[in-house]
Amino acid sequence: MLEPRKKKRVQTIALLAIIWFAVSLPLPWFFAAPDEAKPQVFVLLQIVGIISIPFIMLAIVWTIKPELTT
C-alpha cells in the first residue's frame, strides 16, 4: 500500500487534474450546441483535452519536486 504522504500526493494530483479538466473543457457548449455543430464541438473538446496534458504534467512534477518552481 501507499504510505500516507504518497497517498496524499496522489490525491492532490488527481484533484488538480479533475479541476483542470472541469474548468478548461467546454462541456456546456457540447450539450447546448445544435446538431449541425456537434462534430466541430467534439473536435474542439479533443483539442482542449490534448492541450491540457502538458499543464497537468507540470502540476504533477511540481507536486513531486516543489524545488523546481524556484
PyMOL commands that set and color helices and strands:
alter all, ss='L'
color gray80, all
select helices_A, chain A and resi 4-24+27-32+35-64+66-69
alter helices_A, ss='H'
color red, helices_A
deselect
rebuild
show_as cartoon
